[in-house]
Amino acid sequence: MAFFKALGGGRVHSASAGGVLFGALNPFSKMSANFKRTNQKNIKGNFKGEGLILGGLYVVNKNGEPEYVFREEIVGDHAPLSDIMDAVGKVAQNAAQEGK
């Protein structure tokens, strides 16, 4: 839970059950689009665990400082791959320059 608390500024960042239900039933919502995308990719869930906790992604440098932070705002959000690759490239480049 420490990871989720860090993303939430000290609290676990979660979606409300009503918000998830409304978003899932609204065909024009971003959440509905996320569910459609996972179904098209044939990604199956197991409905185990805490389904309302929202996650995210950190890319950290060798000092443990974040170079990139993505916080899921809606169930099924993903960090843009280009942003992740840019952050990882920056961390790798800085590490290579410091190693010279």
PyMOL commands that set and color helices and strands:
alter all, ss='L'
color gray80, all
select helices_A, chain A and resi 2-7+17-25+30-40+81-98
alter helices_A, ss='H'
color red, helices_A
select strands_A, chain A and resi 56-60+66-71
alter strands_A, ss='S'
color yellow, strands_A
deselect
rebuild
show_as cartoon
